[in-house]
Every structure is written in structure tokens, then in C-alpha cells.
Amino acid sequence: MRKKVVLACSDCGSRNYSSESNKDSKSERLEIKKFCSTCNAHKVHKETK
């Protein structure tokens, strides 16, 4: 099964993206490098609760 997760910028904290991840892999949070429109640069976005 897949579940919907929200990605937030690690620097400013704005929640810009949503994605899907496997429900089984809960040992670590998803981290993707994406463009943040608030910071106006590519930053690491982490999965939020």
C-alpha cells in the first residue's frame, strides 16, 4: 500500500510538495531535493508528520 505524504523545506519550513511513499518503509523519512519557491533555490525537502 502507498500513503500520501507532505514534503516541507528543511530551511524555511514551507510545505510545497506532496508525494506518495510505501507504507512499509517507516524506518526513515523521505528526503528529496526540490525547488522551494519561498527560498527561490533548490533545497532538501523532508517528509512531515
PQR file of N, CA, C, O and H, with PARSE charges and radii, in Angstrom:
ATOM      1  N   MET A   1       0.832  -1.186   0.000 -0.4000 1.5000
ATOM      2  CA  MET A   1       0.000   0.000   0.000 -0.0000 2.0000
ATOM      3  C   MET A   1       0.874   1.246   0.000  0.5500 1.7000
ATOM      4  O   MET A   1       1.989   1.243   0.521 -0.5500 1.4000
ATOM      5  N   ARG A   2       0.351   2.296  -0.587 -0.4000 1.5000
ATOM      6  CA  ARG A   2       1.052   3.563  -0.631 -0.0000 2.0000
ATOM      7  C   ARG A   2       0.251   4.580   0.161  0.5500 1.7000
ATOM      8  O   ARG A   2      -0.977   4.514   0.218 -0.5500 1.4000
ATOM      9  H   ARG A   2      -0.555   2.298  -1.010  0.4000 1.0000
ATOM     10  N   LYS A   3       0.954   5.517   0.768 -0.4000 1.5000
ATOM     11  CA  LYS A   3       0.258   6.564   1.504 -0.0000 2.0000
ATOM     12  C   LYS A   3       0.772   7.924   1.072  0.5500 1.7000
ATOM     13  O   LYS A   3       1.911   8.053   0.625 -0.5500 1.4000
ATOM     14  H   LYS A   3       1.952   5.571   0.721  0.4000 1.0000
ATOM     15  N   LYS A   4      -0.065   8.932   1.205 -0.4000 1.5000
ATOM     16  CA  LYS A   4       0.263  10.283   0.798 -0.0000 2.0000
ATOM     17  C   LYS A   4       1.044  10.972   1.905  0.5500 1.7000
ATOM     18  O   LYS A   4       0.644  10.931   3.069 -0.5500 1.4000
ATOM     19  H   LYS A   4      -0.991   8.828   1.568  0.4000 1.0000
ATOM     20  N   VAL A   5       2.169  11.612   1.543 -0.4000 1.5000
ATOM     21  CA  VAL A   5       3.000  12.334   2.500 -0.0000 2.0000
ATOM     22  C   VAL A   5       3.195  13.769   2.005  0.5500 1.7000
ATOM     23  O   VAL A   5       3.123  14.039   0.806 -0.5500 1.4000
ATOM     24  H   VAL A   5       2.493  11.645   0.598  0.4000 1.0000
ATOM     25  N   VAL A   6       3.442  14.677   2.942 -0.4000 1.5000
ATOM     26  CA  VAL A   6       3.677  16.080   2.626 -0.0000 2.0000
ATOM     27  C   VAL A   6       5.157  16.367   2.826  0.5500 1.7000
ATOM     28  O   VAL A   6       5.751  15.937   3.814 -0.5500 1.4000
ATOM     29  H   VAL A   6       3.500  14.457   3.916  0.4000 1.0000
ATOM     30  N   LEU A   7       5.756  17.100   1.881 -0.4000 1.5000
ATOM     31  CA  LEU A   7       7.173  17.441   1.947 -0.0000 2.0000
ATOM     32  C   LEU A   7       7.329  18.918   2.315  0.5500 1.7000
ATOM     33  O   LEU A   7       6.686  19.783   1.721 -0.5500 1.4000
ATOM     34  H   LEU A   7       5.273  17.450   1.078  0.4000 1.0000
ATOM     35  N   ALA A   8       8.181  19.196   3.293 -0.4000 1.5000
ATOM     36  CA  ALA A   8       8.429  20.563   3.739 -0.0000 2.0000
ATOM     37  C   ALA A   8       9.900  20.905   3.544  0.5500 1.7000
ATOM     38  O   ALA A   8      10.773  20.046   3.669 -0.5500 1.4000
ATOM     39  H   ALA A   8       8.703  18.493   3.776  0.4000 1.0000
ATOM     40  N   CYS A   9      10.159  22.158   3.238 -0.4000 1.5000
ATOM     41  CA  CYS A   9      11.531  22.641   3.052 -0.0000 2.0000
ATOM     42  C   CYS A   9      12.270  22.573   4.379  0.5500 1.7000
ATOM     43  O   CYS A   9      11.722  22.933   5.421 -0.5500 1.4000
ATOM     44  H   CYS A   9       9.450  22.856   3.136  0.4000 1.0000
ATOM     45  N   SER A  10      13.517  22.112   4.341 -0.4000 1.5000
ATOM     46  CA  SER A  10      14.296  21.976   5.569 -0.0000 2.0000
ATOM     47  C   SER A  10      14.773  23.330   6.096  0.5500 1.7000
ATOM     48  O   SER A  10      15.056  23.454   7.287 -0.5500 1.4000
ATOM     49  H   SER A  10      13.963  21.820   3.494  0.4000 1.0000
ATOM     50  N   ASP A  11      14.867  24.347   5.238 -0.4000 1.5000
ATOM     51  CA  ASP A  11      15.344  25.663   5.684 -0.0000 2.0000
ATOM     52  C   ASP A  11      14.206  26.551   6.191  0.5500 1.7000
ATOM     53  O   ASP A  11      14.240  27.005   7.335 -0.5500 1.4000
ATOM     54  H   ASP A  11      14.637  24.247   4.270  0.4000 1.0000
ATOM     55  N   CYS A  12      13.204  26.801   5.354 -0.4000 1.5000
ATOM     56  CA  CYS A  12      12.148  27.745   5.739 -0.0000 2.0000
ATOM     57  C   CYS A  12      10.916  27.059   6.326  0.5500 1.7000
ATOM     58  O   CYS A  12      10.126  27.709   7.010 -0.5500 1.4000
ATOM     59  H   CYS A  12      13.176  26.432   4.425  0.4000 1.0000
ATOM     60  N   GLY A  13      10.733  25.760   6.075 -0.4000 1.5000
ATOM     61  CA  GLY A  13       9.618  25.019   6.658 -0.0000 2.0000
ATOM     62  C   GLY A  13       8.320  25.081   5.882  0.5500 1.7000
ATOM     63  O   GLY A  13       7.311  24.543   6.337 -0.5500 1.4000
ATOM     64  H   GLY A  13      11.375  25.231   5.519  0.4000 1.0000
ATOM     65  N   SER A  14       8.315  25.722   4.721 -0.4000 1.5000
ATOM     66  CA  SER A  14       7.078  25.805   3.938 -0.0000 2.0000
ATOM     67  C   SER A  14       6.780  24.463   3.285  0.5500 1.7000
ATOM     68  O   SER A  14       7.677  23.791   2.776 -0.5500 1.4000
ATOM     69  H   SER A  14       9.135  26.159   4.351  0.4000 1.0000
ATOM     70  N   ARG A  15       5.518  24.088   3.307 -0.4000 1.5000
ATOM     71  CA  ARG A  15       5.096  22.789   2.769 -0.0000 2.0000
ATOM     72  C   ARG A  15       4.691  22.978   1.315  0.5500 1.7000
ATOM     73  O   ARG A  15       3.586  23.433   1.022 -0.5500 1.4000
ATOM     74  H   ARG A  15       4.789  24.634   3.720  0.4000 1.0000
ATOM     75  N   ASN A  16       5.597  22.622   0.406 -0.4000 1.5000
ATOM     76  CA  ASN A  16       5.419  22.907  -1.012 -0.0000 2.0000
ATOM     77  C   ASN A  16       4.919  21.722  -1.823  0.5500 1.7000
ATOM     78  O   ASN A  16       4.188  21.921  -2.794 -0.5500 1.4000
ATOM     79  H   ASN A  16       6.495  22.252   0.644  0.4000 1.0000
ATOM     80  N   TYR A  17       5.278  20.517  -1.466 -0.4000 1.5000
ATOM     81  CA  TYR A  17       5.027  19.353  -2.306 -0.0000 2.0000
ATOM     82  C   TYR A  17       4.328  18.241  -1.532  0.5500 1.7000
ATOM     83  O   TYR A  17       4.415  18.159  -0.307 -0.5500 1.4000
ATOM     84  H   TYR A  17       5.871  20.356  -0.678  0.4000 1.0000
ATOM     85  N   SER A  18       3.633  17.388  -2.281 -0.4000 1.5000
ATOM     86  CA  SER A  18       3.089  16.157  -1.715 -0.0000 2.0000
ATOM     87  C   SER A  18       3.526  15.011  -2.608  0.5500 1.7000
ATOM     88  O   SER A  18       3.722  15.186  -3.811 -0.5500 1.4000
ATOM     89  H   SER A  18       3.562  17.455  -3.277  0.4000 1.0000
ATOM     90  N   SER A  19       3.677  13.838  -2.013 -0.4000 1.5000
ATOM     91  CA  SER A  19       4.168  12.677  -2.734 -0.0000 2.0000
ATOM     92  C   SER A  19       3.556  11.432  -2.126  0.5500 1.7000
ATOM     93  O   SER A  19       2.807  11.515  -1.152 -0.5500 1.4000
ATOM     94  H   SER A  19       3.518  13.695  -1.036  0.4000 1.0000
ATOM     95  N   GLU A  20       3.870  10.283  -2.691 -0.4000 1.5000
ATOM     96  CA  GLU A  20       3.409   9.015  -2.162 -0.0000 2.0000
ATOM     97  C   GLU A  20       4.617   8.170  -1.799  0.5500 1.7000
ATOM     98  O   GLU A  20       5.636   8.201  -2.489 -0.5500 1.4000
ATOM     99  H   GLU A  20       4.478  10.216  -3.482  0.4000 1.0000
ATOM    100  N   SER A  21       4.500   7.407  -0.704 -0.4000 1.5000
ATOM    101  CA  SER A  21       5.577   6.516  -0.304 -0.0000 2.0000
ATOM    102  C   SER A  21       4.977   5.206   0.158  0.5500 1.7000
ATOM    103  O   SER A  21       3.784   5.114   0.445 -0.5500 1.4000
ATOM    104  H   SER A  21       3.673   7.382  -0.143  0.4000 1.0000
ATOM    105  N   ASN A  22       5.833   4.185   0.224 -0.4000 1.5000
ATOM    106  CA  ASN A  22       5.392   2.885   0.708 -0.0000 2.0000
ATOM    107  C   ASN A  22       5.076   2.963   2.186  0.5500 1.7000
ATOM    108  O   ASN A  22       5.799   3.604   2.949 -0.5500 1.4000
ATOM    109  H   ASN A  22       6.803   4.260  -0.009  0.4000 1.0000
ATOM    110  N   LYS A  23       4.012   2.321   2.589 -0.4000 1.5000
ATOM    111  CA  LYS A  23       3.624   2.326   3.991 -0.0000 2.0000
ATOM    112  C   LYS A  23       4.547   1.451   4.825  0.5500 1.7000
ATOM    113  O   LYS A  23       4.686   1.676   6.027 -0.5500 1.4000
ATOM    114  H   LYS A  23       3.425   1.800   1.969  0.4000 1.0000
ATOM    115  N   ASP A  24       5.182   0.456   4.209 -0.4000 1.5000
ATOM    116  CA  ASP A  24       6.043  -0.477   4.929 -0.0000 2.0000
ATOM    117  C   ASP A  24       7.346   0.158   5.392  0.5500 1.7000
ATOM    118  O   ASP A  24       7.851  -0.194   6.458 -0.5500 1.4000
ATOM    119  H   ASP A  24       5.069   0.273   3.233  0.4000 1.0000
ATOM    120  N   SER A  25       7.905   1.088   4.613 -0.4000 1.5000
ATOM    121  CA  SER A  25       9.224   1.656   4.937 -0.0000 2.0000
ATOM    122  C   SER A  25       9.080   2.864   5.866  0.5500 1.7000
ATOM    123  O   SER A  25       9.286   3.998   5.434 -0.5500 1.4000
ATOM    124  H   SER A  25       7.495   1.373   3.747  0.4000 1.0000
ATOM    125  N   LYS A  26       8.733   2.639   7.121 -0.4000 1.5000
ATOM    126  CA  LYS A  26       8.583   3.725   8.088 -0.0000 2.0000
ATOM    127  C   LYS A  26       9.828   3.906   8.943  0.5500 1.7000
ATOM    128  O   LYS A  26       9.799   4.680   9.900 -0.5500 1.4000
ATOM    129  H   LYS A  26       8.565   1.717   7.471  0.4000 1.0000
ATOM    130  N   SER A  27      10.920   3.217   8.629 -0.4000 1.5000
ATOM    131  CA  SER A  27      12.121   3.348   9.440 -0.0000 2.0000
ATOM    132  C   SER A  27      12.803   4.700   9.226  0.5500 1.7000
ATOM    133  O   SER A  27      13.488   5.189  10.125 -0.5500 1.4000
ATOM    134  H   SER A  27      10.944   2.589   7.851  0.4000 1.0000
ATOM    135  N   GLU A  28      12.628   5.305   8.063 -0.4000 1.5000
ATOM    136  CA  GLU A  28      13.256   6.585   7.790 -0.0000 2.0000
ATOM    137  C   GLU A  28      12.306   7.471   6.994  0.5500 1.7000
ATOM    138  O   GLU A  28      11.434   6.979   6.278 -0.5500 1.4000
ATOM    139  H   GLU A  28      12.072   4.907   7.333  0.4000 1.0000
ATOM    140  N   ARG A  29      12.481   8.761   7.126 -0.4000 1.5000
ATOM    141  CA  ARG A  29      11.622   9.707   6.422 -0.0000 2.0000
ATOM    142  C   ARG A  29      12.185  10.010   5.038  0.5500 1.7000
ATOM    143  O   ARG A  29      13.394   9.950   4.813 -0.5500 1.4000
ATOM    144  H   ARG A  29      13.189   9.161   7.709  0.4000 1.0000
ATOM    145  N   LEU A  30      11.298  10.330   4.135 -0.4000 1.5000
ATOM    146  CA  LEU A  30      11.653  10.608   2.753 -0.0000 2.0000
ATOM    147  C   LEU A  30      12.332  11.969   2.658  0.5500 1.7000
ATOM    148  O   LEU A  30      11.855  12.938   3.249 -0.5500 1.4000
ATOM    149  H   LEU A  30      10.316  10.378   4.317  0.4000 1.0000
ATOM    150  N   GLU A  31      13.446  12.057   1.918 -0.4000 1.5000
ATOM    151  CA  GLU A  31      14.160  13.309   1.677 -0.0000 2.0000
ATOM    152  C   GLU A  31      14.438  13.435   0.190  0.5500 1.7000
ATOM    153  O   GLU A  31      15.065  12.560  -0.407 -0.5500 1.4000
ATOM    154  H   GLU A  31      13.833  11.270   1.438  0.4000 1.0000
ATOM    155  N   ILE A  32      13.967  14.534  -0.412 -0.4000 1.5000
ATOM    156  CA  ILE A  32      14.145  14.780  -1.840 -0.0000 2.0000
ATOM    157  C   ILE A  32      14.613  16.219  -2.024  0.5500 1.7000
ATOM    158  O   ILE A  32      14.139  17.120  -1.331 -0.5500 1.4000
ATOM    159  H   ILE A  32      13.457  15.244   0.073  0.4000 1.0000
ATOM    160  N   LYS A  33      15.533  16.438  -2.945 -0.4000 1.5000
ATOM    161  CA  LYS A  33      15.991  17.784  -3.256 -0.0000 2.0000
ATOM    162  C   LYS A  33      15.059  18.372  -4.313  0.5500 1.7000
ATOM    163  O   LYS A  33      15.009  17.886  -5.443 -0.5500 1.4000
ATOM    164  H   LYS A  33      15.919  15.706  -3.508  0.4000 1.0000
ATOM    165  N   LYS A  34      14.317  19.427  -3.939 -0.4000 1.5000
ATOM    166  CA  LYS A  34      13.325  20.045  -4.814 -0.0000 2.0000
ATOM    167  C   LYS A  34      13.510  21.566  -4.795  0.5500 1.7000
ATOM    168  O   LYS A  34      14.263  22.102  -3.982 -0.5500 1.4000
ATOM    169  H   LYS A  34      14.357  19.822  -3.022  0.4000 1.0000
ATOM    170  N   PHE A  35      12.806  22.253  -5.707 -0.4000 1.5000
ATOM    171  CA  PHE A  35      12.863  23.709  -5.765 -0.0000 2.0000
ATOM    172  C   PHE A  35      11.881  24.293  -4.762  0.5500 1.7000
ATOM    173  O   PHE A  35      10.711  23.912  -4.751 -0.5500 1.4000
ATOM    174  H   PHE A  35      12.193  21.818  -6.367  0.4000 1.0000
ATOM    175  N   CYS A  36      12.337  25.204  -3.927 -0.4000 1.5000
ATOM    176  CA  CYS A  36      11.487  25.902  -2.967 -0.0000 2.0000
ATOM    177  C   CYS A  36      11.223  27.303  -3.494  0.5500 1.7000
ATOM    178  O   CYS A  36      12.158  28.075  -3.709 -0.5500 1.4000
ATOM    179  H   CYS A  36      13.288  25.513  -3.936  0.4000 1.0000
ATOM    180  N   SER A  37       9.951  27.635  -3.704 -0.4000 1.5000
ATOM    181  CA  SER A  37       9.610  28.952  -4.247 -0.0000 2.0000
ATOM    182  C   SER A  37       9.800  30.059  -3.215  0.5500 1.7000
ATOM    183  O   SER A  37      10.002  31.215  -3.585 -0.5500 1.4000
ATOM    184  H   SER A  37       9.192  27.008  -3.530  0.4000 1.0000
ATOM    185  N   THR A  38       9.737  29.724  -1.933 -0.4000 1.5000
ATOM    186  CA  THR A  38       9.949  30.725  -0.890 -0.0000 2.0000
ATOM    187  C   THR A  38      11.427  31.094  -0.776  0.5500 1.7000
ATOM    188  O   THR A  38      11.767  32.273  -0.685 -0.5500 1.4000
ATOM    189  H   THR A  38       9.573  28.784  -1.632  0.4000 1.0000
ATOM    190  N   CYS A  39      12.298  30.097  -0.780 -0.4000 1.5000
ATOM    191  CA  CYS A  39      13.746  30.336  -0.725 -0.0000 2.0000
ATOM    192  C   CYS A  39      14.312  30.715  -2.088  0.5500 1.7000
ATOM    193  O   CYS A  39      15.391  31.302  -2.173 -0.5500 1.4000
ATOM    194  H   CYS A  39      12.021  29.139  -0.853  0.4000 1.0000
ATOM    195  N   ASN A  40      13.597  30.386  -3.136 -0.4000 1.5000
ATOM    196  CA  ASN A  40      13.996  30.643  -4.522 -0.0000 2.0000
ATOM    197  C   ASN A  40      15.298  29.911  -4.865  0.5500 1.7000
ATOM    198  O   ASN A  40      16.177  30.460  -5.528 -0.5500 1.4000
ATOM    199  H   ASN A  40      12.720  29.910  -3.066  0.4000 1.0000
ATOM    200  N   ALA A  41      15.401  28.654  -4.397 -0.4000 1.5000
ATOM    201  CA  ALA A  41      16.581  27.833  -4.656 -0.0000 2.0000
ATOM    202  C   ALA A  41      16.210  26.369  -4.461  0.5500 1.7000
ATOM    203  O   ALA A  41      15.150  26.057  -3.918 -0.5500 1.4000
ATOM    204  H   ALA A  41      14.687  28.208  -3.858  0.4000 1.0000
ATOM    205  N   HIS A  42      17.087  25.474  -4.907 -0.4000 1.5000
ATOM    206  CA  HIS A  42      16.891  24.045  -4.695 -0.0000 2.0000
ATOM    207  C   HIS A  42      17.359  23.696  -3.284  0.5500 1.7000
ATOM    208  O   HIS A  42      18.508  23.948  -2.920 -0.5500 1.4000
ATOM    209  H   HIS A  42      17.948  25.728  -5.348  0.4000 1.0000
ATOM    210  N   LYS A  43      16.456  23.113  -2.495 -0.4000 1.5000
ATOM    211  CA  LYS A  43      16.730  22.745  -1.112 -0.0000 2.0000
ATOM    212  C   LYS A  43      16.232  21.333  -0.850  0.5500 1.7000
ATOM    213  O   LYS A  43      15.454  20.781  -1.629 -0.5500 1.4000
ATOM    214  H   LYS A  43      15.523  22.908  -2.790  0.4000 1.0000
ATOM    215  N   VAL A  44      16.686  20.757   0.249 -0.4000 1.5000
ATOM    216  CA  VAL A  44      16.234  19.428   0.655 -0.0000 2.0000
ATOM    217  C   VAL A  44      14.847  19.553   1.289  0.5500 1.7000
ATOM    218  O   VAL A  44      14.642  20.365   2.191 -0.5500 1.4000
ATOM    219  H   VAL A  44      17.318  21.205   0.882  0.4000 1.0000
ATOM    220  N   HIS A  45      13.914  18.757   0.818 -0.4000 1.5000
ATOM    221  CA  HIS A  45      12.565  18.712   1.384 -0.0000 2.0000
ATOM    222  C   HIS A  45      12.400  17.385   2.105  0.5500 1.7000
ATOM    223  O   HIS A  45      12.732  16.331   1.562 -0.5500 1.4000
ATOM    224  H   HIS A  45      14.081  18.098   0.085  0.4000 1.0000
ATOM    225  N   LYS A  46      11.881  17.436   3.341 -0.4000 1.5000
ATOM    226  CA  LYS A  46      11.725  16.241   4.168 -0.0000 2.0000
ATOM    227  C   LYS A  46      10.252  15.946   4.410  0.5500 1.7000
ATOM    228  O   LYS A  46       9.410  16.844   4.395 -0.5500 1.4000
ATOM    229  H   LYS A  46      11.611  18.292   3.782  0.4000 1.0000
ATOM    230  N   GLU A  47       9.962  14.684   4.631 -0.4000 1.5000
ATOM    231  CA  GLU A  47       8.602  14.255   4.931 -0.0000 2.0000
ATOM    232  C   GLU A  47       8.190  14.779   6.311  0.5500 1.7000
ATOM    233  O   GLU A  47       8.958  14.686   7.268 -0.5500 1.4000
ATOM    234  H   GLU A  47      10.646  13.954   4.643  0.4000 1.0000
ATOM    235  N   THR A  48       6.977  15.329   6.408 -0.4000 1.5000
ATOM    236  CA  THR A  48       6.464  15.810   7.680 -0.0000 2.0000
ATOM    237  C   THR A  48       5.473  14.825   8.255  0.5500 1.7000
ATOM    238  O   THR A  48       5.061  13.883   7.576 -0.5500 1.4000
ATOM    239  H   THR A  48       6.353  15.404   5.631  0.4000 1.0000
ATOM    240  N   LYS A  49       5.091  15.032   9.490 -0.4000 1.5000
ATOM    241  CA  LYS A  49       4.135  14.154  10.151 -0.0000 2.0000
ATOM    242  C   LYS A  49       2.731  14.406   9.639  0.5500 1.7000
ATOM    243  O   LYS A  49       1.786  13.755  10.084 -0.5500 1.4000
ATOM    244  H   LYS A  49       5.425  15.796  10.041  0.4000 1.0000
TER
END
